[in-house]
């Protein structure tokens, strides 16, 4: 029974990376839009948690003031990158590993290491301190577990965890939902969701242009 259950989960995690199909790109575009909004919602409790324990989130930070519909593009772009990079890696791990738990753990380790490397390298390139020692974008230098004053293992842990949740749960579920629809119905749902996202973008950026 356990072996059958393991095989069922394994099969449910395979076959979603099909870059030569409209199905794949439609899902990818939808994830860009959807997780730009969902990422905004997730950032608020994360900032509350980090501010409570480390006091590192400024009162002027946008997440405290932005309306719920404002897209945070970094999360949508992150979903796209995870789909293009982590999803095929995950599917390869699932095929190779004997157990699902082993595949989950290996996926997390890879995501954690990638997050740490990217955060640190990007920081070393664009987040150098000025003559007064002030960092322009973020300052991890005073935090325990920082990496060359740029990366931070706490951030990287949560980014790795979020990446695992995305490629193991959210992305496959979205794919399966569309798989159970007729192609015409799936396209209609896609268009409706994209129109709603466009409305959110208009509501966000038109006032900025006017100002």
PyMOL commands that set and color helices and strands:
alter all, ss='L'
color gray80, all
select helices_A, chain A and resi 2-12+22-54+62-64+73-96+100-126+153-179+183-210
alter helices_A, ss='H'
color red, helices_A
select strands_A, chain A and resi 146-147+151-152
alter strands_A, ss='S'
color yellow, strands_A
deselect
rebuild
show_as cartoon
